[in-house]
Amino acid sequence: EGEDGKEGHTTEGEHEDSEENEEEALEHMDFSKVDLAIACMLLGAIVLIMYLFRQVNDPDVDMRFYTWAVISSTVSIFVAVLCFQGFHTCLEKLMMVAGFSYWTRLGVDFLEMGGFLVALQVVVAFISGVMDDLPFHEEQKGPNQSGEEETLTLDEQVLQRERRMKCWATLLSHMAGFSSLTCG
């Protein structure tokens, strides 16, 4: 309440005092090294995103292609790290609760690595069509650019399988690599 008992009303002197107090508070505000580091990281992230937007819209087709390739690789590595860490952490917690010894846990780590390597080979073999009698069909349906179902040509079927193989091979090979790091 103000001096005259009415809520929300201040005199001019009180208004000037509050502005002076705000200015004094700003002058005496100290920033820690953590505050500075966070501010720099935020600014760096904004600059990086702006640069990526510029690169993916570059007039040069090669620059756009390689920019998207780098973004794709980076995202796939981060997804592989998250998937591996989630799986490995659950496995480690289960082994800790069960009271496994160091050597048993090391053996399970080697089995985990072998499992990822086997999964990599089986998934890539399955997606590539190696296990099929006829991996490509003349009447195979799939979505076109607008999302409608249509018959895919042989070249489109090959590209579709190639994209899927690259996706899963990249993800599982990174997971197998991270798994091998935990063994040694």
C-alpha positions as CSV (number, residue, x, y, z in Angstrom):
1,E,0.0,0.0,0.0
2,G,1.1,3.6,-0.6
3,E,1.5,6.3,2.0
4,D,-2.1,7.4,1.7
5,G,-3.3,3.9,2.3
6,K,-4.3,3.1,-1.3
7,E,-2.9,0.0,-2.9
8,G,-0.7,0.4,-5.9
9,H,-0.1,4.2,-5.6
10,T,3.4,5.4,-4.9
11,T,4.7,8.9,-4.6
12,E,7.3,10.2,-7.0
13,G,10.0,10.1,-4.3
14,E,9.3,6.4,-3.7
15,H,9.5,5.7,-7.4
16,E,13.0,7.4,-7.6
17,D,14.2,5.4,-4.6
18,S,13.2,2.1,-6.1
19,E,15.0,2.9,-9.3
20,E,18.1,3.8,-7.4
21,N,17.9,0.6,-5.4
22,E,17.6,-1.5,-8.6
23,E,20.6,0.3,-10.1
24,E,22.6,-0.3,-6.9
25,A,21.6,-4.0,-7.0
26,L,22.7,-4.3,-10.6
27,E,26.1,-2.6,-9.9
28,H,26.8,-4.9,-7.0
29,M,25.7,-8.2,-8.7
30,D,28.6,-10.6,-8.9
31,F,28.7,-13.4,-11.4
32,S,30.4,-16.6,-10.7
33,K,32.6,-18.5,-13.1
34,V,29.7,-21.0,-13.5
35,D,27.4,-18.2,-14.5
36,L,29.9,-17.0,-17.1
37,A,30.4,-20.5,-18.4
38,I,26.7,-21.1,-18.8
39,A,26.2,-17.8,-20.6
40,C,29.1,-18.6,-23.0
41,M,27.7,-22.1,-23.7
42,L,24.3,-20.6,-24.5
43,L,25.7,-18.0,-26.8
44,G,27.9,-20.7,-28.5
45,A,24.9,-23.0,-29.0
46,I,22.9,-20.1,-30.6
47,V,25.9,-19.3,-32.9
48,L,26.2,-23.0,-33.8
49,I,22.5,-23.3,-34.7
50,M,22.6,-20.2,-36.7
51,Y,25.6,-21.5,-38.6
52,L,23.9,-24.8,-39.2
53,F,20.8,-23.1,-40.6
54,R,23.1,-21.1,-42.9
55,Q,24.9,-24.2,-44.1
56,V,21.8,-26.4,-44.8
57,N,20.4,-23.5,-46.9
58,D,23.7,-22.9,-48.8
59,P,23.2,-22.4,-52.5
60,D,26.0,-24.9,-53.2
61,V,24.5,-28.4,-53.4
62,D,27.7,-30.1,-52.2
63,M,27.8,-27.9,-49.0
64,R,24.2,-28.8,-48.2
65,F,24.9,-32.5,-48.8
66,Y,28.0,-32.6,-46.5
67,T,26.4,-30.5,-43.9
68,W,23.5,-32.9,-43.6
69,A,26.0,-35.8,-43.6
70,V,27.8,-34.3,-40.6
71,I,24.5,-33.6,-38.8
72,S,23.3,-37.1,-39.5
73,S,26.6,-38.7,-38.2
74,T,26.6,-36.5,-35.1
75,V,23.0,-37.3,-34.2
76,S,23.5,-41.0,-34.8
77,I,26.5,-41.0,-32.4
78,F,24.5,-39.3,-29.7
79,V,21.6,-41.7,-30.1
80,A,24.0,-44.6,-30.0
81,V,25.6,-43.2,-26.8
82,L,22.2,-42.8,-25.2
83,C,21.0,-46.3,-26.2
84,F,24.2,-47.9,-25.1
85,Q,24.4,-46.0,-21.8
86,G,20.8,-46.9,-21.0
87,F,21.3,-50.6,-21.7
88,H,24.7,-50.8,-20.1
89,T,23.6,-49.0,-16.9
90,C,20.6,-51.3,-16.5
91,L,23.0,-54.3,-17.0
92,E,25.5,-52.9,-14.4
93,K,22.8,-52.2,-11.9
94,L,21.4,-55.8,-12.2
95,M,24.9,-57.2,-11.7
96,M,25.6,-55.0,-8.7
97,V,22.3,-56.0,-7.1
98,A,23.1,-59.7,-7.8
99,G,26.5,-59.2,-6.2
100,F,28.6,-60.4,-9.1
101,S,32.4,-60.3,-8.7
102,Y,34.7,-58.1,-10.8
103,W,35.7,-61.0,-13.1
104,T,32.1,-62.0,-13.6
105,R,31.1,-58.5,-14.5
106,L,34.0,-58.3,-16.9
107,G,32.8,-61.5,-18.6
108,V,29.3,-60.1,-18.9
109,D,30.8,-57.0,-20.5
110,F,32.5,-59.2,-23.1
111,L,29.2,-61.0,-23.7
112,E,27.5,-57.7,-24.1
113,M,30.1,-56.7,-26.7
114,G,29.7,-60.0,-28.5
115,G,25.9,-59.5,-28.4
116,F,26.1,-56.1,-30.1
117,L,28.4,-57.5,-32.7
118,V,26.1,-60.4,-33.5
119,A,23.1,-58.1,-33.5
120,L,24.9,-55.8,-36.0
121,Q,25.6,-58.7,-38.4
122,V,22.1,-60.2,-38.1
123,V,20.2,-57.0,-38.5
124,V,22.3,-55.8,-41.5
125,A,22.0,-59.2,-43.1
126,F,18.2,-59.2,-42.6
127,I,17.7,-55.6,-43.8
128,S,20.0,-56.1,-46.8
129,G,17.8,-59.0,-48.0
130,V,20.6,-61.6,-47.9
131,M,18.3,-64.0,-46.1
132,D,15.4,-63.6,-48.6
133,D,15.0,-65.7,-51.8
134,L,13.9,-62.6,-53.7
135,P,14.9,-59.4,-51.9
136,F,13.3,-57.1,-54.5
137,H,9.8,-57.5,-55.8
138,E,8.3,-55.9,-58.9
139,E,5.1,-55.2,-57.0
140,Q,6.6,-53.9,-53.7
141,K,4.6,-51.0,-52.3
142,G,6.0,-48.0,-50.5
143,P,5.4,-44.4,-49.7
144,N,6.3,-41.8,-52.4
145,Q,7.4,-38.2,-51.7
146,S,3.9,-37.1,-50.8
147,G,3.3,-40.1,-48.5
148,E,0.9,-42.0,-50.7
149,E,1.4,-45.7,-51.4
150,E,2.7,-46.6,-54.8
151,T,4.7,-49.3,-56.5
152,L,8.5,-48.8,-55.9
153,T,10.9,-49.2,-58.8
154,L,14.0,-51.5,-58.4
155,D,16.2,-48.4,-57.9
156,E,13.9,-47.1,-55.2
157,Q,13.8,-50.4,-53.4
158,V,17.7,-50.6,-53.4
159,L,17.9,-47.0,-52.1
160,Q,15.4,-47.8,-49.3
161,R,17.3,-50.9,-48.2
162,E,20.6,-49.0,-48.4
163,R,19.3,-46.2,-46.2
164,R,17.9,-48.6,-43.6
165,M,21.1,-50.6,-43.6
166,K,23.2,-47.5,-43.0
167,C,20.9,-46.4,-40.2
168,W,21.0,-49.6,-38.2
169,A,24.6,-50.4,-39.1
170,T,25.8,-47.0,-37.8
171,L,23.8,-47.3,-34.6
172,L,24.8,-50.8,-33.8
173,S,28.4,-50.5,-34.8
174,H,28.8,-47.5,-32.5
175,M,27.1,-49.4,-29.7
176,A,29.4,-52.3,-30.2
177,G,32.4,-49.9,-30.2
178,F,31.3,-48.4,-26.9
179,S,30.8,-51.8,-25.5
180,S,34.3,-52.8,-26.4
181,L,35.6,-49.7,-24.6
182,T,33.9,-50.9,-21.4
183,C,35.7,-54.3,-21.7
184,G,39.2,-52.8,-21.6
